[in-house]
Amino acid sequence: MKKITFGTPEPLTPSRFCDGFHYKETDVAFDVSQITFRRTRGGVLLESPAGRDTHFYGCGLQFWEFDHAGHKLTLRCNADPRTPGGDTHAPVPFFVTDKGYGMYLDTARYAELYFGAQKPGDSFEPDENYVVKVSTDDLYAARMADENTFVSIFIPNCEGVDVYLMEGDTITDIVSQYNMLAGGGPEVPEWGLGVLYRCNGRYSDEQILDVARYMRRNDIPCDIIGVEPGWQTHAYACTYVWNPEKFPDPTGFVARLKEMGMHVNLWEHAYVYPACPIYDDLKPLSGDYTTFRGLVPDFSLPEARDIFADFQKNLTALGVDGFKADECDGSDNTGGWSFPNHAQFPGGLDGEQYHNLLGTLYAKTMWQALDFQPTLSEIRAIGALAAPYPFVLYSDLYDLRGFLRALVNSGFSGLLWAPELRGVGSKKELLRRLQTVVFSPQCLINAWSCPEIPWLAFDCVAEVRALLEERHRLIPRLKAAFDRYQKTGVPPVRALVMDHTDDPETYGIDDEYMLGDDLLVAPIVSFTEDKREVYLPAGEWTDYWTGEPVPAGRFAVETENIPVYVKK
């Protein structure tokens, strides 16, 4: 790994707030003199030769793209991205290639990365045999047809940047170095890898307790109960104070869940309502614009984090051991809520930087509220150098194919992703979604908008119980994968190309993934069909469900179950 400083970097970057940041320089083979740098009127520009046969992965939680070759991404934190282009809950200015290197750009700005920029070349020769293309695929293929192709990186509103160059034999090697630069993966308890059921947002304490009793009476595995916004006296913005009408005895409520063997996870967001007891203390430590009529605390300031985290300890003292930290992404796609890019924060950040940092700093604050104890919580946004935080991303999007692509992509960027189950239209949809949930970092059933437990309408309690029992059998395997993540930086979910970078067949596979050391998972996302094509890279494989040997290569599979294979 090698750090290269271009120009004058900003003082407030993701590494500035990463407590476990650890840079150790080693020799690299990459010719850093190939990277050009210049200041422009609006920021800085870096360019590096790429080559038309280079494949690019990463840049955060991407729902719409996998291999970025020939594409341009602007890394903005934004809820519910519905088109490709870079908007995401988790923008990460880190990319990795199949050519043995990756780059991390230590910036919180809205970096624009063009993986296939082209310039006029002296060696261009017209093709005398050219035939006019008539298909969209053929026409757009010209994007990467020139050898004179660059990675072009524009970072606005700054005068320089630190770039960290990493090398390795496989993409997994390179990604692991990026994760260890941040301090390695999180410490996760076994109970956090169990089943999390989030109750309807309108439920009172007794209705939530009824859900817990139902789970225990019917032997349905459930390890964590999630409580949605109704627990507070005011939400959007928040008071973080129990609602006495719905939750008259918070201490007794949490205690009764604990007696049933349930952990407790509370919903909240970071915007502080005027009726909150810490509002006045946080006002001088907040930005100059509100969100949802609430203060936006500047979590870049230790004193703001201390005030916020200390108040949350009123909740953790009761036994709450997890949080769902919502709405820290902002949105230009669902109403344009949140603070503007020109907002100013007392710690020196502007709105653009704080959009890309808020999720990570919020996670830092909530982990402090938990006294840095092992947990597995949820967060709506997070960013660069986030591997050490025990928080899983989620979204209000709900396309299962996009959820699967995001899951496969998450491993490139030091992120965890939960392809949660919510409301469904059929038994088939419920089981297909739940299968993917079971074989993911967090087993999350989010019934916040469901009037009743989602599977009750479809007469499939036995099938749900069997899948959730399978999740419990997976916990030792998942715990081992998270322990490895913490010590070595190897993420628990990996695209096939990460471990098999020398196999070109894996370069475009965005619907299969490795889970832990040895499982290959190939979910079926159709709600009408029971078949798909599977690719197994070279090696010895067996069927997870039957133990029968399965040859490597491509083949069709038809099953009502989820295809999973074990590598020897």
N, C-alpha and C positions, 0 to 999 in steps of 0.2 A: 504494500500500500504506500502511496506517495501523495503528499499534500502539495498542491501548487497554488500559490497566491497570485491572483490577477488584480491589478489595480489596488484600490483601497477598499477592502470589504467593510460592510456595515458592522457596527458593534453588537446589534441585537439580531441574532440568527438562531436557528434551532439548536446548534451546539452550545450556545450560551446558557440554555436552560436545561441541558441534558446532564443530570448529576453523574451518570455513569460513563460519560464520554471518555473514551480512551483511544488515543491515536498513537500508534507505534509504527514508525517508518521502516520500510524494507525496500530493497531494490525492485524495480519493475522493468520489464522489457519494452513496454510501450514508449515510443518516441514522443515525449511531451513537447518537443519543439514543433510537432505537427499542429498543435493547438494554437490558433491565432486569437488575439484579443485586441479589442479596441473600444474606446468609449464612443457613444453616440449621443445625440441630443437628448434622447429619452432614457438612457441607461447604458448597459454594456452588452457587447456581442462577443461570443466565443464560437469558433468554428473548428471542426476536426474532420478530416477525411473519413468516409464511412465505407464506400464500396457498395455496389448494388446488390450483392449477395449477403449482406449483413442483416441479421434479425435482431430486433430491439424489443425488450420487455420491461415492465415495471411502471414507474410514474404514479404509483398509488393504486387505489381501489378503482379499477376501470370495469364498468359494466358492459361496454359496447365494443371494445377493441381488445385484441390479444397481442399479436405481433404488430408493432407500431411502424414498421418499415414503410416509408412513403407517406407517412401521416404527420400532421402537426397537432400538438397538444399545448393548451394553455392551462397551467396547473393552478386552478382557482378552487377554493373550498366552496362548494355549492350543494345544497340538498337536491335530491331527486333528479339527477342528470338524465335526460331522456334522449340525448343524441351523443355521438362521439365528439371529441374535441378537447377533452381534458378536464371538464368540470367533474368534481367528485367530492364525496364526503371526506376523502382522505388523500389530498394531493401530496405526493412525495417526490422531490426533485432528485430521484435516483433511478438510473436505468442500467440495464445489464444486457450484454450481447452474447451471441454464440461464438464470438471471436476471442474469447478468453479475457475480456475486460468489462468493467462497469465504472460508472462515474456517479459520485454524490456531489451535488451543488449545495453548499451550506447557505441557503437563502430562504426567507419567508415571503419573498416577492412572488408575483404571478408570472413565473418563468414561462417563456414560450420555447418549446423544443420542437424543431422540425427535423424529423429523421428521414431526410431525403432531399434536402435543399440542393439545387443545381445552379451552376454558373456556366457562362459560355466558355468553351474550351477550344484551344488551338488545334486539337487533333480531330475535330468533328468532320466526318465525311458523310455526305448525303448518300442514302441508300437507294441505288438505282433500281432495285427490284421491289421497292416498297409497294405494298398493296393497301389501299385505304381500309381502315378498320371499320367494322359496322356494329360491333358489340361494345357495351359499356366496359366490360372487363378488359377487352383488348385495348380500348382507347386509354383507359386509366393506367394500364400496365406501363405506359411510357414514363410514369413518375420515377421509376427506378431503373430506367433503361440505360442511363449514362454512367460510365465509370467515374466521371467527375462529380461525385455525390458527397454531400457533407451532412454532418450533424450540425445544425445551426441553433445556437442557444442565445436567446435574447432575454435579459433580466432587466426590468424597468426600474427607474427611480433609485438607482444606486451607482456607485463609482467603481465597484470591484466585487470579487467573490473568491472564496476559497473552494477549490475543487479537490476532491479526494478520489484518486484513481486506484482501482483494485483489480487484481488479476487472479485467475485460477483456472484449473483444468476443466471444471464444470461450472454451470451457472450457480449450482448449490454452493460451491466453494466461495464464489464471489459474494453471493447474498449473505452467507454466513459471516464474512468479514464486515459487511455493512452493519449487520445486526450486532456484532461484537463491538464495533465502533461506538454503538449506543450503550453498550453494557450487557448485551445478551438478552434472552427472552425472560418473561416474568416467572416468578414462583407461583404456581397454581395449586390449590388444594384439591384433593380427590372429590370433595363434595361439589366444587365448582364445575367439575366435568360431568356431573350428573344431569338430572332433568330440571329445567327451570320453567315453571308455569306462571305466566303473568295473567292476573285476573282482570275482569272487566273494569274499566275505569270508573264506573258508577257504583261499584259494589261498596257496601259498608263492611265493618269488621266482621259481623256475623255471617254475611254472605261469603266472605273470603274464607272464614273458618269452615263453612259448609263445603267449599271446594276442597279444602285440605282433608276434611273427614271423608269425602267421597273417594279421594285418591287412596286413602288408607283402607277403607272398607272394601274397595274393589281390587286391592293389591296392584295398583298402577304406580310404578316408580315415580316419585316426585321428591326432589331434594331441596328445591328453592321455590318459595312463593314470591312473586313480584306484585307490588302494589302500585297502582297507577295514580294519576294526579289528584284524585278525589280525597286522598289522605290529608291534603293541606287545606288551610283556611282560604288560601288564594293561590291559583296557579295560572301561569301566563300573565304576568310575572309571578314569582314565588315568594311565599313567606317562610317555608320550611317549618311551619308550625302545624301541629295536628288539628284536624277539623273535629271539634268536640261533639258535633251532632252525629257524624258517621263513625268516629273513633273516640268514644268517651273515655276509654281506658287503654291508652297505647301500651303501657307497661304490661297489662294483663293480656292484651292482644298478641304482642310479640312472644310473651312467655308461653301462651297456649300453642302457638305454632311451633315453638322450640320443643315443647313436650311431645309433639307429634313427629319430631325428628326433622322439621323443616327449617331451613335458613331463610332469612328475610332480606328482600331487595326492594328499595324504594325508588320511585321515579322522582326526578326533579330536573330543572334546568338552572342555568347560572344567572339569570336575570332577576334582580332583587326588587321586590315590590315595596312601595313606601311603608306598608304596615309591618314589614319584617323588622324584628328587633335590632338587626345590625345595619339597617339602611343608613342611618346617620354616620356611623363609623366608616362605612364603605364609600360614601358619596365623594369625599375628596380623593379617593383612590380608584375612581372609575372614569370611563370615557366621557366625552362631551356630548354624546348622543345616547338615547335610551333604545331598548328593544322590548316590545310588548309592554311599554310604559314602565319598564324596570331599569335599574342601573345595570351597566355592563362593567363588572369589576375588572380591574387591570391585574390579572393573575401573573403578569411578569414581575410584579412587586411582591417580595416575601411578606410584607406586612398585610397586603390584601389577602394573600393565600392563608396567612395565619388567622385572620379574623373570620374568614369564611369557613375554614376547616374546623376551627375551634367550636363554632356554632353548630356545625354538623355533628360534633361529638355528643350533642344532646340526643341524637338519634342512635349513634353507634353504642352509646352507653346502655341503651335498652336491649341491645343484641342484634341490631341491624348490621349485616356484614357484607352488603353489596348495594350498589346503586345503578340506576339507569340514568345516565347523564345526557339529557335530550337537547335538541335544538341549538347545538353549539356550532352549526355549520352555516347558518344563514341561507337565504334562497332567493335567487333571481327567477326561479321556475315555479314557485308556489306562493306568489303574492309579493315577492320582493321585500320581505321583512328582514330585519337586522339593521345594523349600523352602516353608514356609508364608508367608502374607501378613504375619504378625506377626514374621517374622524380622528381625533387625537386622544392619546392615552398618557397619563402622567408619567409612566415609565419611559416614554420616548418613542413608543411604537405608533404608527399610523394605522388607519382602518384596514388597508390592504394587508399589511403584515399580520395584524391581529386576527383577521379572518383565517389565515392559514396557520396561526399559532394557538388560537383559542382552545380548540379541542384538546391538544396536547397539554396545555397549561391547566385546563380544567381537570383532566385526568390526574395530573400531578397534585392538584389541590385535593381532590377527592380521595386519592390514595393516602395523602397526609391525614385526612379526616379518619381514615381507617387505621391510623398508626402504622401504615406500611405493612399490614398483615396480609398474608396470602388471601386472595379473593379471585373471582372471575366475574367482573361486572361488565356493563354495556356502556357504550358511548356513541353518540351520533356522528362525531367527527374526530379525527386525530391526524397527525401528520408525520413529518420527518423525525427520524431517530426515536420512534415510539415503541420499539420492540420490548423494552423493560416494563411497560405499563400493562397491568393485568386487566385490560379492557378490550372487549370485542365490539366491532362495528356492526351496525344494523341500518336499515333504511325503510322509508315509507313506500319505495318501489316494491313491486310484488311479482314481476315476471320471473318464473322459475329458471328459464334459460339464462337470463341476465344474472340472476343470483348465482347460478353455477359458474358462469364465466368470472364473476367477481371473486368467488371462492378460489378458483384456480389461479387468478391473478394475485390474490392477496399475499401469497408466499414470496413474490418477487420484492416486496417493499416493507417487510417487517411488520405486517398487519395481521390481525385476526378478524374473521368475518363470520357472521351468523346468518345462514339462509333460513330465517325463521318460518314457522308455520303460523298463519293467521286464519281468517275466514276462508272457507272453501265452498265450491259449488257441487261437489260430488264426492262419493267415497273414494273413487280412483284418485282424484286430485289430492285428497287428504293424505292418502297413504304414500303417493309418490313424493309429495312435499316432505312428509315426516321421515321417509327413508333417507333423503338427503340431509335433513336436520340431524338424524341420529349419527351419520357419518360425517360430522363437521366439528369444528373446535368447541362450539357451545350448542347444547341441545335445548333450543329455545322454542317454546310454544307461547305465542303472544296473543292472548285472547282479549286484549284491551277493548276491542270494539265488538266482541262476540257476546250476544245476549245469554248464551249458555256454553258449556264446554263443547268445543267444536265437533267432536266425534259422536255426540249423543244423537244427532239427527240421522246418522248413517249406519247405525247398528253394526259397529265394527270395534267394539271394546276389546275383543280378544286379539284382533290384529294390532291395535294400538299398544296393548299391554305387551305383546310379544316384541314389538319393535323397541319399546322403552326398556324392556328387560335386556335386549341386545345391547342397548347403550350402556347399561350397567356392566355387562360383561366386557365391554370395550375400555372401561375406565383404567385398568392397569396398563393397557397398551398406550392409551392417550397420556397418562401420567408419565410414562417413560419417555414419550415423545416430547412433552413439555420440559422434562428435566434435561433432556438433550439440548433443547432449544436454549435453555438458560445457560448451559455450560459451553456450548459450541456455536450457537447462533443458527443452527440448522432448523428451519421452520417446520412445524408439525404438518402443514399442508403445502405441497409442492406440485407445480405443473410437471408433466412428464419430462419436458425439455430441461428442467433443472438438473435432474439426476442423470439424464440420458442426452447430454448436449452433443454427443458425437453421433446421434441418430437423427438424420433429417426428417424421418417420418414423424417425429414428435414436435416439430417446429410450429405446426399449426393446430395442435390438439388442445382445445380450450374447454373440453367437456369431460375430461378424466383428470384424476389427480392422485398423487401419493398421499396417504394419511399415515403418519408415523413412519417407522422404519421400513415396513414391509407390505402395507396394504395398498392396492390399486383399486380405486373406487370409480365406477362408471355409471352414474345415475341415469335413469330413464326419465326424461322431462315431459314426455307426452302424457296427456290425461285420457287419451283414447286408444293408444297402441301400447303393446308390451314388448317392443323389440327395438334394438339399436345395433350399431356396429361398434366393436371394441377393438382397440389395438393394445397388445402387450409387447413391450420392448423385449430384446433378447434376454434370456434367463430362464430359470425353471419356475413355473407357476402352478399353483393349485387353486381350485375353486374354494372360496372362503366357506361356503355353505355345505358343500359335499365332501371336500377334501380330495376330490378327483384331480389328477394332473390335467393341465390345460396348456397346449402348445403356444409358444410366442407367435406373434403376427396378427393379422387382421382376420376377424371372423364376425359373423352375425350371432346375436344372442336374443332369445325370446323368453321372458320370464315376468311373473308378477312381482318378483322380489327385486332388490337392487343388485346389480352385478358387482361383485367384489372378489378380488383375487389376491392371493398371498404369494409374495416372492420369497424363494428359498434364500 
